[in-house]
């Protein structure tokens, strides 16, 4: 299975720089897997394709303002992108994302984070970083793929400080500033911890969710904190050699019970929700509650146990996101749908339009 099998060309002008307003005015390409039919609709038409017994699964992760500005003792500027707390601490405490308190000047569990530094090559182990009068850090280790460990110290947790001094970490292909920080959050975002939004969910409005519930569809929430690994380029010529970074997930008991006992389809919103659901679903279709780290890589040949329909955006070429969608609907059908979307000037990527795959 070659990486080149998941490539396509996109005119740069089709990369969306801002979301449409209102959110549910985005276009919706409906893809029927059984017939190969493509239908052009608007996202607010989604309830027409749902049935009263269906459950709709959404990822309630909330993007943290993870981009921080720091200074070295020499005065040099450093950009710090928070990725996640050091995984060893997370596994030991099973309490994600900096929930431990911090005494003045001394790091405790949850205050050592994996980060990206820019420029990373100029930052050595032991470098002190000044972020604000109430937060400092020290680079304590370097890992693979440009990731460093930073031990933070201050009078409050890192996330609390980030809410005050941080910036939203929008993808690099978005060159225009956010009009509002909330543009990069779903309307149901509540579990803080992601460094990228579950973008398929950006199209929902409170009014559209009310219409979906009024149609008899139950909305189920789970959590997967999207990390850098979801978007890391695949470089292996044989995609089966790629390894996903671990991302923290949590599925509650009520959600697992509802998903196991549902009578209709499981309509899953976004690739992150798919990966979470497929991680916790047994071969007989039973969904297990729990929390932990998912490293599930879904590519063609994967046997889906829990996903009956998928709502997703249009993804970058040669990415694990596109491979997952191809696994669900077939590579030829998806690439044909992408070419149709390009021909019809759909908007692509995080702030772009959506697909409904039935």
C-alpha positions as CSV (number, residue, x, y, z in Angstrom):
1,X,0.0,0.0,0.0
2,X,1.9,3.0,-1.3
3,X,1.8,6.5,0.1
4,X,1.3,7.9,-3.4
5,X,-2.1,6.1,-3.5
6,X,-3.4,8.8,-1.2
7,X,-2.2,11.8,-3.2
8,X,-4.2,14.5,-5.1
9,X,-3.7,18.0,-6.3
10,X,-5.6,20.9,-4.8
11,X,-5.7,24.5,-6.1
12,X,-4.4,26.7,-3.2
13,X,-7.4,29.0,-3.5
14,X,-9.7,26.2,-2.2
15,X,-7.9,26.1,1.2
16,X,-10.4,27.8,3.5
17,X,-9.0,30.6,5.6
18,X,-12.1,31.3,7.7
19,X,-15.3,29.4,8.5
20,X,-18.5,30.2,6.8
21,X,-21.2,32.1,8.8
22,X,-23.4,30.7,10.0
23,X,-21.5,27.5,10.6
24,X,-24.2,25.2,9.2
25,X,-24.2,27.1,5.8
26,X,-21.2,25.1,4.8
27,X,-21.6,22.8,1.8
28,X,-22.2,19.1,2.3
29,X,-21.2,16.4,-0.2
30,X,-23.2,13.3,0.5
31,X,-21.5,10.1,-0.6
32,X,-23.5,6.8,-0.8
33,X,-21.1,3.9,-0.4
34,X,-23.6,1.4,-1.8
35,X,-24.3,3.2,-5.1
36,X,-21.4,5.5,-5.5
37,X,-23.8,8.4,-5.9
38,X,-22.7,11.9,-5.0
39,X,-25.2,14.6,-3.9
40,X,-24.6,18.3,-3.3
41,X,-26.3,19.7,-0.2
42,X,-25.9,22.2,2.6
43,X,-24.8,21.1,6.1
44,X,-28.1,22.3,7.7
45,X,-29.8,19.6,5.6
46,X,-28.1,16.9,7.7
47,X,-31.3,16.0,9.7
48,X,-32.9,14.8,6.4
49,X,-30.3,11.9,6.4
50,X,-30.8,10.9,10.0
51,X,-33.3,8.4,11.4
52,X,-35.0,8.5,14.8
53,X,-33.2,5.4,16.1
54,X,-29.7,6.7,15.2
55,X,-27.2,7.9,17.7
56,X,-24.7,10.7,16.7
57,X,-21.3,10.5,18.2
58,X,-19.3,13.7,18.8
59,X,-15.8,14.5,20.2
60,X,-16.2,17.1,23.0
61,X,-12.5,17.9,23.2
62,X,-11.6,21.6,23.5
63,X,-8.6,23.2,21.9
64,X,-6.2,24.8,24.4
65,X,-4.5,28.1,23.6
66,X,-1.3,26.1,23.2
67,X,1.0,28.5,21.4
68,X,3.1,30.5,24.0
69,X,5.7,33.2,23.6
70,X,8.9,32.8,25.7
71,X,12.3,34.5,26.1
72,X,15.6,32.9,26.9
73,X,18.0,34.6,29.4
74,X,19.9,36.0,26.4
75,X,16.7,37.7,25.3
76,X,16.1,35.5,22.3
77,X,12.5,34.7,21.4
78,X,11.2,31.1,21.5
79,X,7.8,29.9,20.5
80,X,6.5,27.1,22.7
81,X,3.7,24.8,21.4
82,X,2.2,22.7,24.2
83,X,1.5,19.2,23.0
84,X,0.6,17.2,26.1
85,X,1.8,16.4,29.6
86,X,4.7,13.9,29.7
87,X,3.1,10.6,29.0
88,X,4.8,8.7,31.9
89,X,3.1,11.1,34.4
90,X,-0.2,10.8,32.6
91,X,-0.2,7.0,32.7
92,X,0.7,7.0,36.4
93,X,-2.0,9.4,37.5
94,X,-4.7,8.8,34.8
95,X,-5.6,12.5,35.3
96,X,-5.1,14.2,32.0
97,X,-3.8,17.7,31.3
98,X,-2.3,19.4,34.2
99,X,-4.9,18.9,36.9
100,X,-2.4,18.7,39.7
101,X,-1.7,22.0,41.7
102,X,1.8,23.6,41.6
103,X,3.7,25.1,44.4
104,X,5.6,28.3,43.7
105,X,8.8,27.7,41.8
106,X,8.8,23.8,41.9
107,X,7.3,21.5,39.2
108,X,5.0,18.7,40.2
109,X,3.2,16.0,38.2
110,X,1.3,17.4,35.3
111,X,3.7,20.4,34.9
112,X,6.2,18.6,32.7
113,X,5.0,18.8,29.1
114,X,6.0,17.6,25.7
115,X,6.4,20.7,23.5
116,X,7.6,21.9,20.1
117,X,10.1,24.7,20.3
118,X,10.8,27.2,17.5
119,X,13.6,27.6,16.7
120,X,14.2,24.2,18.4
121,X,17.8,23.7,17.2
122,X,18.9,26.8,19.1
123,X,17.5,25.7,22.5
124,X,19.7,23.5,24.5
125,X,19.0,21.2,27.5
126,X,19.0,23.4,30.6
127,X,17.8,26.5,28.9
128,X,15.5,28.6,31.0
129,X,12.4,30.1,29.4
130,X,10.5,33.1,30.7
131,X,6.9,33.1,29.7
132,X,5.2,35.6,32.1
133,X,5.8,37.0,35.5
134,X,3.9,34.0,36.9
135,X,5.2,31.2,34.7
136,X,8.7,30.0,33.7
137,X,10.1,26.8,32.3
138,X,13.3,24.7,31.8
139,X,14.1,22.5,28.9
140,X,15.0,19.2,30.5
141,X,15.1,16.7,27.6
142,X,15.0,16.3,23.8
143,X,13.0,13.5,22.2
144,X,12.5,12.3,18.6
145,X,11.0,14.3,15.8
146,X,11.8,17.7,17.4
147,X,9.9,17.3,20.6
148,X,11.3,18.6,23.9
149,X,10.3,18.1,27.5
150,X,9.8,21.4,29.5
151,X,9.3,21.5,33.2
152,X,7.1,24.5,34.1
153,X,7.1,26.3,37.4
154,X,4.8,29.0,38.7
155,X,2.0,29.7,41.0
156,X,-0.7,28.0,38.9
157,X,-1.1,25.1,36.4
158,X,0.2,25.5,32.8
159,X,-3.3,25.4,31.3
160,X,-4.5,28.2,33.6
161,X,-1.6,30.3,32.5
162,X,-2.1,29.4,28.8
163,X,-5.7,30.6,29.0
164,X,-4.3,34.1,29.8
165,X,-1.2,34.3,27.6
166,X,-1.6,31.6,25.0
167,X,-2.8,31.8,21.4
168,X,-4.9,29.3,19.4
169,X,-2.7,26.8,17.4
170,X,-4.3,27.0,14.0
171,X,-2.8,24.8,11.3
172,X,0.1,26.3,9.2
173,X,-2.0,26.4,6.0
174,X,-4.3,29.0,7.6
175,X,-2.4,32.3,6.9
176,X,-5.0,34.8,8.0
177,X,-5.6,35.5,11.7
178,X,-8.6,34.1,13.5
179,X,-11.5,36.6,13.7
180,X,-12.6,35.0,17.0
181,X,-10.8,32.3,19.1
182,X,-14.1,30.4,19.3
183,X,-14.1,30.0,15.6
184,X,-11.7,27.1,16.2
185,X,-13.9,25.4,18.8
186,X,-17.0,23.3,18.4
187,X,-20.1,24.6,20.1
188,X,-20.1,21.6,22.3
189,X,-16.4,21.7,23.2
190,X,-16.0,21.1,27.0
191,X,-13.1,18.8,27.8
192,X,-9.9,20.9,27.6
193,X,-6.8,19.3,26.1
194,X,-6.5,19.2,22.3
195,X,-4.0,21.1,20.2
196,X,-6.2,20.9,17.1
197,X,-10.0,21.0,16.7
198,X,-12.2,18.1,15.6
199,X,-13.0,20.1,12.5
200,X,-16.0,18.0,11.3
201,X,-17.8,19.3,14.4
202,X,-17.2,23.0,13.5
203,X,-20.3,23.0,11.3
204,X,-22.8,22.4,14.0
205,X,-24.8,25.2,15.6
206,X,-27.0,25.0,18.8
207,X,-30.1,25.3,16.6
208,X,-29.0,22.4,14.3
209,X,-28.3,20.2,17.3
210,X,-31.7,21.0,18.6
211,X,-33.3,20.0,15.3
212,X,-31.3,16.7,15.4
213,X,-32.5,15.9,18.9
214,X,-36.1,16.8,18.0
215,X,-35.9,14.3,15.2
216,X,-35.3,11.6,17.8
217,X,-31.5,11.2,17.4
218,X,-29.5,10.9,20.6
219,X,-26.2,12.8,20.7
220,X,-23.4,10.9,22.5
221,X,-20.2,12.5,23.6
222,X,-16.8,11.0,24.0
223,X,-13.3,12.6,24.2
224,X,-10.1,12.3,22.3
225,X,-7.6,15.0,22.8
226,X,-6.2,15.5,19.3
227,X,-2.5,15.9,19.2
228,X,0.2,16.6,16.7
229,X,0.5,13.0,15.6
230,X,-2.9,13.1,13.9
231,X,-1.5,15.6,11.4
232,X,2.1,14.5,11.3
233,X,3.0,13.8,7.6
234,X,3.3,10.1,6.7
235,X,6.8,9.6,5.2
236,X,7.0,5.9,4.9
237,X,6.6,4.7,1.3
238,X,4.6,1.8,2.6
239,X,1.9,3.4,4.8
240,X,1.7,0.2,6.9
241,X,5.0,1.2,8.4
242,X,3.6,4.4,9.9
243,X,3.1,4.6,13.6
244,X,0.5,6.9,15.2
245,X,1.4,9.0,18.2
246,X,-0.7,8.2,21.3
247,X,-3.7,10.4,22.1
248,X,-5.7,10.5,25.3
249,X,-9.3,9.3,25.1
250,X,-12.1,8.8,27.5
251,X,-15.5,7.1,27.1
252,X,-17.9,7.2,30.0
253,X,-20.1,4.4,31.1
254,X,-23.4,6.0,30.0
255,X,-22.0,6.7,26.6
256,X,-20.7,3.1,26.2
257,X,-24.1,1.7,27.3
258,X,-26.0,3.9,24.9
259,X,-23.7,3.0,22.0
260,X,-23.9,-0.7,22.7
261,X,-27.7,-0.8,23.1
262,X,-28.6,1.6,20.3
263,X,-31.2,0.4,17.8
264,X,-30.2,2.5,14.8
265,X,-26.9,3.6,13.1
266,X,-23.9,5.1,14.8
267,X,-23.3,8.3,12.9
268,X,-19.8,9.4,13.9
269,X,-18.7,13.0,13.6
270,X,-15.1,13.3,12.6
271,X,-12.1,10.9,12.3
272,X,-11.0,11.5,15.9
273,X,-14.4,10.2,17.2
274,X,-14.1,7.2,14.8
275,X,-10.6,6.3,16.2
276,X,-11.9,6.6,19.7
277,X,-15.0,4.5,19.1
278,X,-13.1,1.8,17.2
279,X,-10.5,1.7,20.0
280,X,-13.0,0.8,22.7
281,X,-15.4,-1.4,20.7
282,X,-15.1,-5.2,20.9
283,X,-15.5,-7.6,18.0
284,X,-19.1,-8.2,18.9
285,X,-19.9,-4.5,18.7
286,X,-20.0,-3.9,22.5
287,X,-18.5,-0.6,23.5
288,X,-16.3,-0.6,26.6
289,X,-16.0,2.4,28.9
290,X,-12.6,3.6,29.8
291,X,-9.7,6.0,29.4
292,X,-6.2,5.7,28.2
293,X,-4.0,6.2,25.1
294,X,-5.1,5.3,21.6
295,X,-2.5,4.6,18.9
296,X,-5.0,3.1,16.4
297,X,-4.0,3.7,12.8
298,X,-6.9,3.1,10.4
299,X,-6.1,2.5,6.7
300,X,-7.7,0.5,3.9
301,X,-8.2,-3.1,5.0
302,X,-9.3,-2.1,8.5
303,X,-12.5,-3.8,9.7
304,X,-14.9,-1.2,11.2
305,X,-16.8,-2.5,14.2
306,X,-18.7,0.6,15.4
307,X,-19.0,3.2,12.6
308,X,-22.1,3.1,10.3
309,X,-21.9,6.6,8.8
310,X,-19.3,9.3,8.9
311,X,-19.3,13.1,8.9
312,X,-15.9,14.5,8.0
313,X,-14.1,17.3,6.3
314,X,-11.9,17.2,3.2
315,X,-8.4,16.3,4.3
316,X,-4.8,16.9,3.2
317,X,-3.2,14.5,0.8
318,X,-1.0,11.7,2.2
319,X,-2.4,12.0,5.7
320,X,-3.7,9.4,8.1
321,X,-7.0,11.3,8.1
322,X,-7.5,10.7,4.3
323,X,-6.4,7.1,4.8
324,X,-9.1,6.5,7.4
325,X,-11.8,8.0,5.1
326,X,-10.6,5.8,2.3
327,X,-10.7,2.8,4.6
328,X,-14.4,3.5,5.4
329,X,-15.7,4.2,1.9
330,X,-13.0,2.9,-0.5
331,X,-10.1,4.8,-2.0
332,X,-11.5,5.1,-5.5
333,X,-14.8,6.4,-4.4
334,X,-13.3,9.0,-2.0
335,X,-10.8,10.2,-4.6
336,X,-13.6,10.6,-7.1
337,X,-15.6,12.5,-4.5
338,X,-12.6,14.8,-3.9
339,X,-12.2,15.5,-7.6
340,X,-15.9,16.3,-7.8
341,X,-15.6,18.7,-4.8
342,X,-12.6,20.4,-6.4
343,X,-14.6,20.8,-9.7
344,X,-17.4,22.3,-7.7
345,X,-15.1,24.7,-5.8
346,X,-15.8,23.2,-2.4
347,X,-13.7,24.7,0.5
348,X,-11.0,22.3,1.9
349,X,-9.3,21.5,5.2
350,X,-10.1,22.7,8.8
351,X,-12.4,25.6,7.9
352,X,-13.7,24.0,4.8
353,X,-16.9,22.1,3.8
354,X,-18.0,18.7,4.8
355,X,-18.8,15.2,3.6
356,X,-21.5,12.8,4.8
357,X,-20.6,9.2,4.0
358,X,-23.5,6.8,4.3
